[in-house]
Amino acid sequence: MAQLLDGVILLDPTGVILSVNGAALAMHGVREAADLGATAEEYAERFTMWSEDHHPLKRREYPLFRLLAGEPLPDMVVEVAPAGDNEARWVHQVRDVTMDVDDGEPDFLALVLSDVSKRYDAEARFKAMFQANPAPALVVRSRDLRVVQANPGFLSLTQFTSEQLVGRTLFGLDLLGGEAKAPAIRQSIEAGEVVPQTDAELLVADGGRRLVVFAGQPIDVTDDDALLLTFADLEPRRQAEQALAASEQHLQAVFDMAPVAMAITRGDDGRITGINGAFRELTGHDADALNHKIDQLGLWNDVDERAAAEAAIKQQGSVRGVTAKLSSKSGSPVECLISAETIHVHHAPCVLWVFQDVTDRRRSEAQLGEAIDEVLRDASWLSRSILDKLATLRRPASHSVPVDLTSREREILELICDDLDDATIADRLAISRHTVRNHVARLYAKIGTNRRSGAVIWGRERGMGRKRE
């Protein structure tokens, strides 16, 4: 007994403790056999016991008393502490041995103890960590691949209940689909070996599948050898990728069908990666434009204009409404308003170019301007309101809001455009200089200027004064 690593408590059938080895004393935290008590009754007074799941044991349920009652102890596990302590200090795995010398009633009874405290501490820590871990996880018994535990993260991910999983086999449930069904992965799981990270289609309670990545690791902190399977949910990423792909398809359709010419260039080298139908129609370039730089197509008549636009994009990320003269593939001149914006296509920086053809509009504007100039050369037969409108068309004012001048304000503005000062205007109209200044102030506010020269320009552009241009 002294040499055994297991603890041994030897007693006779009456409950008297006859002998205790050193291992058994150490498992109870005492040095002398007398500290355990002389009998089973005294032992029960000095130590408190709980079951494996920490339910208090009644005295008749103590291993010593079950041994005396002739009940078998098939590797019974108990938690032990000195009487008065509320927390277990040791965990013992106990079994019984009976001895007799004449094949009759037992002459001696022995309780054999194994200290499994460290193992149970490790299991308790693992259980706490397993339950608290937000990552979905399963514990699968190696010998039959039955689910032993499922943590809250796994139950939340799949919406299964613990009762629906525990006790059922991993492959019987068909939990793992997709790549996890590959023979090599299944073989590793069945052998209880390390399973590298693998994508799988995980079964959920409603019968659907979620994309996950899982891995397996053998563990020995449970009663049986087991495999810990941990999962990471990839379904949100897959949905995001699908949404992104759908969005890119929609944007591609908008790009192709846009009535305005567009081109996409790579941000690193400026090579064209895409053009739409309007760009082909405007420039005459088709597939030959792809993988070329815009400057290689000879679109810009003025190289400096192109360089300025590209520099602005690098500094600001975009340009808006830049006027440029381009040439189509056939050499025809094209006047454009060019805008550009930095975007990302398939996670790579690119530039979206928009070319708005204003050739016809500019030609019409020039023709209209010439016609107005011709009319204004002899405007004596036109009314004042028509002159105002023609002047505005020829040289649009910075303020698009109509200006409503009173007859007196218009009269004073006419004289201002004739270069008369306030005193002369006051004499001409027979009013005070103070009144003239008040009219001039209101006049300035209406036409958006604060200087006399600005009022003269504004009025003469509208045909006021005798000194018309």
Beta strands, then each sheet from edge to edge (+ up, - down):
strand 1: 7-11
strand 2: 17-20
strand 3: 47-50
strand 4: 76-82
strand 5: 90-99
strand 6: 108-115
strand 7: 137-141
strand 8: 147-150
strand 9: 176-177
strand 10: 195-203
strand 11: 209-219
strand 12: 226-233
strand 13: 261-266
strand 14: 272-275
strand 15: 318-327
strand 16: 333-345
strand 17: 348-357
sheet 1: 2+ 1- 6+ 5- 4+ 3-
sheet 2: 8+ 7- 12+ 11- 10+ 9-
sheet 3: 14+ 13- 17+ 16- 15+
end
